[in-house]
């Protein structure tokens, strides 16, 4: 059986030390949805990434993941995650 995804795993893959935020994402969205968003972020990154709205630069992998979390969350989930 595979090991569970933790905030530490997310921090390592996304190269960002924000364990508290990743813990909230896992708690609010659940492990399965979080993994789905992570896989999608990795896929987007491998295909050129996401640009900021002003097209000045690409989002980081973590920025892409967080943008997907915002886009795919209900208003209640967003409030619980990004408080």
MMTF fields as JSON, N, C-alpha, C and O atoms, coordinates in Angstrom:
{
  "mmtfVersion": "1.0.0",
  "mmtfProducer": "UNKNOWN",
  "numBonds": 331,
  "numAtoms": 332,
  "numGroups": 83,
  "numChains": 1,
  "numModels": 1,
  "chainsPerModel": [1],
  "groupsPerChain": [83],
  "chainIdList": ["A"],
  "bondAtomList": [4, 2, 8, 6, 12, 10, 16, 14, 20, 18, 24, 22, 28, 26, 32, 30, 36, 34, 40, 38, 44, 42, 48, 46, 52, 50, 56, 54, 60, 58, 64, 62, 68, 66, 72, 70, 76, 74, 80, 78, 84, 82, 88, 86, 92, 90, 96, 94, 100, 98, 104, 102, 108, 106, 112, 110, 116, 114, 120, 118, 124, 122, 128, 126, 132, 130, 136, 134, 140, 138, 144, 142, 148, 146, 152, 150, 156, 154, 160, 158, 164, 162, 168, 166, 172, 170, 176, 174, 180, 178, 184, 182, 188, 186, 192, 190, 196, 194, 200, 198, 204, 202, 208, 206, 212, 210, 216, 214, 220, 218, 224, 222, 228, 226, 232, 230, 236, 234, 240, 238, 244, 242, 248, 246, 252, 250, 256, 254, 260, 258, 264, 262, 268, 266, 272, 270, 276, 274, 280, 278, 284, 282, 288, 286, 292, 290, 296, 294, 300, 298, 304, 302, 308, 306, 312, 310, 316, 314, 320, 318, 324, 322, 328, 326],
  "bondOrderList": [1, 1, 1, 1, 1, 1, 1, 1, 1, 1, 1, 1, 1, 1, 1, 1, 1, 1, 1, 1, 1, 1, 1, 1, 1, 1, 1, 1, 1, 1, 1, 1, 1, 1, 1, 1, 1, 1, 1, 1, 1, 1, 1, 1, 1, 1, 1, 1, 1, 1, 1, 1, 1, 1, 1, 1, 1, 1, 1, 1, 1, 1, 1, 1, 1, 1, 1, 1, 1, 1, 1, 1, 1, 1, 1, 1, 1, 1, 1, 1, 1, 1],
  "groupList": [{"groupName": "UNK", "atomNameList": ["N", "CA", "C", "O"], "elementList": ["N", "C", "C", "O"], "formalChargeList": [0, 0, 0, 0], "bondAtomList": [1, 0, 2, 1, 3, 2], "bondOrderList": [1, 1, 2], "singleLetterCode": "X", "chemCompType": "L-PEPTIDE LINKING"}],
  "groupTypeList": [0, 0, 0, 0, 0, 0, 0, 0, 0, 0, 0, 0, 0, 0, 0, 0, 0, 0, 0, 0, 0, 0, 0, 0, 0, 0, 0, 0, 0, 0, 0, 0, 0, 0, 0, 0, 0, 0, 0, 0, 0, 0, 0, 0, 0, 0, 0, 0, 0, 0, 0, 0, 0, 0, 0, 0, 0, 0, 0, 0, 0, 0, 0, 0, 0, 0, 0, 0, 0, 0, 0, 0, 0, 0, 0, 0, 0, 0, 0, 0, 0, 0, 0],
  "groupIdList": [1, 2, 3, 4, 5, 6, 7, 8, 9, 10, 11, 12, 13, 14, 15, 16, 17, 18, 19, 20, 21, 22, 23, 24, 25, 26, 27, 28, 29, 30, 31, 32, 33, 34, 35, 36, 37, 38, 39, 40, 41, 42, 43, 44, 45, 46, 47, 48, 49, 50, 51, 52, 53, 54, 55, 56, 57, 58, 59, 60, 61, 62, 63, 64, 65, 66, 67, 68, 69, 70, 71, 72, 73, 74, 75, 76, 77, 78, 79, 80, 81, 82, 83],
  "secStructList": [7, 7, 7, 7, 7, 7, 2, 2, 2, 2, 2, 2, 2, 2, 6, 7, 7, 7, 2, 2, 2, 2, 2, 2, 2, 2, 2, 2, 2, 2, 2, 2, 2, 2, 2, 2, 2, 2, 2, 2, 2, 2, 2, 2, 2, 2, 6, 6, 7, 7, 5, 7, 6, 6, 7, 1, 1, 5, 7, 7, 2, 2, 2, 2, 2, 2, 2, 2, 2, 2, 2, 6, 1, 7, 2, 2, 2, 2, 2, 2, 2, 7, 7],
  "xCoordList": [0.848, 0.0, 0.892, 1.844, 0.592, 1.426, 1.316, 0.302, 2.378, 2.355, 1.497, 1.33, 0.963, 0.072, 0.852, 2.015, 0.19, 0.792, 0.669, -0.389, 1.761, 1.775, 2.124, 2.53, 1.958, 2.355, 3.842, 4.266, 4.627, 6.059, 6.363, 7.265, 5.604, 5.785, 5.462, 6.202, 4.342, 3.961, 5.031, 5.385, 5.542, 6.578, 7.813, 8.429, 8.169, 9.337, 9.096, 9.931, 7.978, 7.681, 7.51, 7.993, 6.819, 6.54, 7.676, 7.631, 8.687, 9.851, 9.443, 9.877, 8.6, 8.119, 7.913, 7.317, 8.39, 8.328, 7.013, 6.979, 5.952, 4.709, 3.877, 2.783, 4.41, 3.751, 2.354, 1.46, 2.15, 0.844, -0.221, -1.302, 0.07, -0.877, -1.145, -2.296, -0.111, -0.294, -1.097, -1.87, -0.921, -1.716, -3.192, -4.051, -3.488, -4.892, -5.469, -6.617, -4.695, -5.183, -5.528, -6.592, -4.638, -4.903, -6.134, -6.947, -6.274, -7.415, -8.728, -9.723, -8.74, -9.979, -10.347, -11.501, -9.388, -9.69, -9.571, -10.133, -8.853, -8.65, -7.451, -7.012, -6.946, -5.736, -5.934, -5.075, -7.043, -7.266, -7.35, -6.707, -8.132, -8.237, -6.908, -6.533, -6.192, -4.898, -3.913, -3.194, -3.879, -2.989, -3.382, -2.508, -4.66, -5.13, -4.642, -4.17, -4.757, -4.301, -2.784, -2.268, -2.077, -0.622, -0.188, 0.705, -0.812, -0.49, -0.787, -0.007, -1.899, -2.235, -1.214, -0.817, -0.795, 0.22, 1.535, 2.174, 1.937, 3.166, 3.049, 4.001, 1.884, 1.65, 1.721, 2.371, 1.06, 1.11, 2.544, 2.968, 3.278, 4.668, 5.522, 6.355, 5.318, 6.108, 5.74, 6.479, 4.593, 4.145, 4.223, 3.463, 5.128, 5.332, 4.842, 5.159, 4.078, 3.64, 2.507, 2.003, 2.119, 1.074, 1.715, 2.65, 1.213, 1.709, 0.856, -0.326, 1.465, 0.706, -0.223, -0.015, -1.243, -2.207, -1.547, -1.964, -0.517, 0.14, 1.151, 1.778, 1.306, 2.223, 3.687, 4.526, 3.987, 5.347, 6.296, 7.489, 5.761, 6.588, 5.668, 4.46, 6.288, 5.534, 5.377, 6.205, 4.314, 4.126, 5.134, 5.561, 5.499, 6.3, 5.414, 4.197, 6.012, 5.225, 4.249, 3.084, 4.724, 3.848, 2.728, 1.574, 3.067, 2.054, 0.994, -0.188, 1.413, 0.47, -0.445, -1.659, 0.136, -0.651, -1.67, -2.835, -1.235, -2.141, -3.231, -4.373, -2.906, -3.919, -4.968, -6.163, -4.536, -5.489, -6.365, -7.566, -5.765, -6.551, -7.639, -8.779, -7.287, -8.27, -9.367, -10.549, -8.971, -9.938, -10.887, -12.039, -10.423, -11.202, -11.844, -12.339, -11.845, -12.417, -13.705, -13.882, -14.583, -15.791, -15.406, -14.316, -16.276, -15.974, -15.68, -14.798, -16.405, -16.177, -14.803, -14.092, -14.449, -13.138, -12.02, -11.019, -12.192, -11.174, -10.988, -9.859, -12.094, -11.992, -11.247, -10.446, -11.508, -10.842, -9.365, -8.558, -9.002, -7.608, -6.8, -5.729, -7.306, -6.541, -6.957, -7.084, -7.165, -7.57, -6.447, -6.64],
  "yCoordList": [-1.182, 0.0, 1.243, 1.316, 2.236, 3.435, 4.253, 4.223, 4.979, 5.803, 7.035, 7.46, 7.596, 8.751, 10.01, 10.167, 10.896, 12.181, 13.101, 13.189, 13.78, 14.706, 16.102, 16.286, 17.071, 18.439, 18.489, 19.264, 17.676, 17.62, 17.12, 17.626, 16.12, 15.625, 16.725, 16.943, 17.419, 18.509, 19.592, 20.096, 19.949, 20.975, 20.574, 21.409, 19.306, 18.821, 18.856, 19.366, 18.326, 18.276, 19.683, 19.979, 20.548, 21.9, 22.879, 24.034, 22.409, 23.233, 24.525, 25.619, 24.366, 25.506, 25.031, 23.975, 25.782, 25.318, 25.602, 25.531, 25.915, 26.347, 25.154, 24.889, 24.453, 23.252, 23.532, 22.699, 24.68, 24.997, 25.086, 24.515, 25.787, 25.91, 24.548, 24.22, 23.76, 22.44, 21.519, 20.687, 21.661, 20.875, 21.232, 20.351, 22.524, 22.945, 22.427, 21.985, 22.474, 21.963, 20.486, 20.056, 19.713, 18.282, 18.047, 17.172, 18.82, 18.645, 19.021, 18.308, 20.135, 20.633, 19.869, 19.477, 19.658, 19.01, 17.495, 16.802, 16.982, 15.549, 15.123, 15.834, 13.969, 13.472, 13.228, 13.588, 12.63, 12.287, 13.531, 13.59, 14.523, 15.757, 16.494, 17.045, 16.509, 17.183, 16.531, 17.224, 15.211, 14.495, 14.777, 14.978, 14.797, 15.098, 16.483, 16.649, 17.473, 18.832, 18.885, 19.604, 18.135, 18.09, 17.491, 18.021, 16.405, 15.766, 16.731, 16.83, 17.432, 18.391, 19.534, 19.964, 20.02, 21.081, 20.604, 21.339, 19.383, 18.826, 18.674, 18.935, 18.253, 18.109, 19.477, 19.616, 20.475, 21.824, 22.344, 22.935, 22.121, 22.581, 21.922, 22.58, 20.645, 19.94, 20.35, 20.077, 21.008, 21.469, 22.991, 23.582, 23.614, 25.05, 25.905, 27.093, 25.336, 26.065, 27.037, 27.167, 27.718, 28.739, 30.112, 30.298, 31.057, 32.419, 33.236, 32.952, 34.24, 35.197, 35.96, 35.96, 36.609, 37.321, 38.376, 38.583, 39.052, 40.102, 39.546, 40.304, 38.224, 37.518, 37.919, 37.697, 38.51, 38.939, 37.785, 37.861, 36.73, 35.559, 34.375, 34.521, 33.194, 31.974, 31.825, 32.304, 31.161, 30.816, 29.736, 28.946, 29.715, 28.61, 27.368, 27.469, 26.213, 24.989, 25.133, 24.751, 25.681, 25.884, 26.868, 26.654, 27.939, 28.912, 28.299, 28.621, 27.418, 26.718, 25.829, 25.821, 25.085, 24.209, 25.018, 24.632, 26.135, 26.955, 27.581, 27.695, 27.983, 28.526, 27.469, 27.764, 26.25, 25.162, 24.915, 24.676, 24.971, 24.8, 25.864, 25.563, 27.104, 28.191, 27.989, 28.174, 27.609, 27.438, 26.271, 26.317, 25.236, 23.998, 23.848, 22.77, 24.905, 24.853, 25.657, 26.632, 25.241, 26.025, 27.266, 27.314, 28.263, 29.446, 29.092, 29.689, 28.14, 27.721, 27.07, 27.328, 26.233, 25.583, 26.62, 26.539, 27.59, 28.642, 29.414, 29.694, 29.756, 30.478, 29.652, 30.187, 28.349, 27.493, 27.31, 27.179, 27.3, 27.094, 28.38, 28.417, 29.427, 30.662, 31.755, 32.918, 31.39, 32.367, 33.233, 34.097],
  "zCoordList": [0.0, 0.0, 0.0, 0.777, -0.874, -0.922, 0.356, 1.053, 0.64, 1.843, 1.591, 0.448, 2.646, 2.545, 2.19, 2.561, 1.469, 1.128, 2.338, 2.961, 2.661, 3.789, 3.29, 2.142, 4.169, 3.843, 3.522, 2.665, 4.197, 3.925, 2.524, 1.857, 2.078, 0.709, -0.292, -1.251, -0.059, -0.962, -0.985, -2.052, 0.176, 0.264, -0.536, -1.198, -0.472, -1.206, -2.71, -3.457, -3.157, -4.591, -5.162, -6.255, -4.415, -4.906, -4.63, -5.054, -3.921, -3.584, -2.879, -3.242, -1.863, -1.086, 0.35, 0.56, 1.344, 2.726, 3.46, 4.688, 2.758, 3.405, 3.911, 3.411, 4.895, 5.431, 5.972, 5.822, 6.593, 7.19, 6.103, 6.248, 5.031, 3.928, 3.296, 3.006, 3.081, 2.477, 3.401, 2.925, 4.693, 5.65, 5.53, 5.557, 5.399, 5.252, 3.947, 3.914, 2.873, 1.59, 1.709, 1.265, 2.303, 2.487, 3.355, 3.056, 4.421, 5.325, 4.637, 4.774, 3.899, 3.299, 2.026, 1.852, 1.149, -0.134, -0.089, -0.937, 0.881, 0.969, 0.133, -0.771, 0.454, -0.199, -1.697, -2.502, -2.067, -3.474, -4.352, -5.4, -3.94, -4.743, -4.781, -5.816, -3.659, -3.606, -4.569, -5.289, -4.584, -5.504, -6.946, -7.789, -7.244, -8.595, -9.033, -10.158, -8.146, -8.464, -8.612, -9.468, -7.792, -7.892, -9.228, -9.888, -9.618, -10.899, -12.046, -12.993, -11.964, -13.012, -13.058, -14.141, -11.901, -11.85, -12.459, -13.211, -12.14, -12.712, -14.231, -14.967, -14.68, -16.118, -16.809, -17.845, -16.24, -16.817, -16.86, -17.853, -15.787, -15.712, -16.797, -17.42, -17.017, -18.027, -19.451, -20.397, -19.591, -20.904, -21.047, -21.812, -20.321, -20.48, -19.337, -19.281, -18.424, -17.242, -17.494, -18.61, -16.424, -16.484, -16.351, -15.573, -17.104, -17.033, -16.068, -15.871, -15.479, -14.694, -15.634, -16.847, -15.08, -15.927, -16.799, -17.939, -16.278, -17.064, -18.07, -18.809, -18.093, -18.997, -18.792, -19.665, -17.63, -17.34, -17.05, -17.343, -16.48, -16.178, -15.918, -15.733, -15.911, -15.605, -14.106, -13.33, -13.708, -12.3, -11.924, -12.766, -10.671, -10.164, -10.122, -10.274, -9.92, -9.774, -8.607, -8.716, -7.503, -6.347, -6.692, -6.32, -7.398, -7.808, -8.699, -8.58, -9.592, -10.458, -9.622, -9.822, -8.689, -7.819, -7.012, -6.919, -6.432, -5.628, -6.492, -6.048, -7.703, -8.612, -8.923, -8.93, -9.179, -9.429, -8.208, -8.339, -7.021, -5.786, -5.701, -5.35, -6.022, -5.975, -7.013, -6.722, -8.221, -9.303, -9.067, -9.497, -8.398, -8.259, -6.888, -6.556, -6.088, -4.742, -4.682, -5.413, -3.814, -3.566, -2.767, -2.196, -2.717, -1.898, -0.431, 0.186, 0.112, 1.497, 1.661, 2.632, 0.707, 0.759, 0.644, 1.356, -0.251, -0.402, 0.897, 1.301, 1.552, 2.835, 3.874, 4.641, 3.901, 4.884, 4.582, 5.502, 3.305, 2.917, 2.978, 3.585, 2.354, 2.164, 3.147, 2.765, 4.388, 5.41, 5.866, 6.72]
}
